[in-house]
Amino acid sequence: MFKFLLTSLARLRAISILEGASLLLLLCVAMPLKYLAHEPAAVRIVGMAHGVLFVGYVLLLLQNTIEQRWSVGKFLLGLVLSVLPFGAFYAERRLFQPGTGAGLPG
């Protein structure tokens, strides 16, 4: 059923989508609930999930950088994109495609 997750690159692409969605959920739903509706519980729950996904993203990015022999620039770009809203989706679509090689996407 989950055969598409057999490679480390596929796992990185999947967690990139999850991490990006959790960041948007944190910024667009949980933070407004905390500061506008005085409901801090959403930030605790979504923040914890986002933190776990972010750590997994960084570890998978490092693993793929080593395995795929990506450049340091590509690794750093992947890190920067992970903290920008919608950046992880861009990384999944453009940066983490099979066969993009050691250089930056062209």
PyMOL commands that set and color helices and strands:
alter all, ss='L'
color gray80, all
select helices_A, chain A and resi 3-5+8-36+41-68+72-82+87-95
alter helices_A, ss='H'
color red, helices_A
deselect
rebuild
show_as cartoon
